[in-house]
Amino acid sequence: MPLSQNPVVEWPTEGRHLLQGLQITTGPNGTRFGHLDLDVDAETLFLLNDFEARVRHRQVRLRLADDAACLVGEMNVLVGLGAAADATGHIGRIRISFHDLRDDSCVDPVSQG
């Protein structure tokens, strides 16, 4: 099934705080991508890896902090960056990143009447 026919997966509400500080950049060809680096504990790392595996080759909807705007893009594989900057309660530092980010209406087309 082509990527465009797969349903868009929402970034988990309980993990929305993890995306604070997402840096969005526009490449030379006009495509946007975003990334952020953060310290994680073992449970968060497990949940992020599980989510990334479920959404592989699917689009993910990211609701921005104000909930008024959304982006849709494809999540890249998590990258381990080594030791946590703040070792208190954290097991390591990772990078979460997305490519081909586009503006989105925040509405799932399937759920529209």
Summary of the structure (lengths in Angstrom):
residues: 113
radius of gyration: 14.6
end to end distance: 24.2
largest distance: 48.6
contacts: 277
relative contact order: 0.25
helix: 24%
strand: 38%
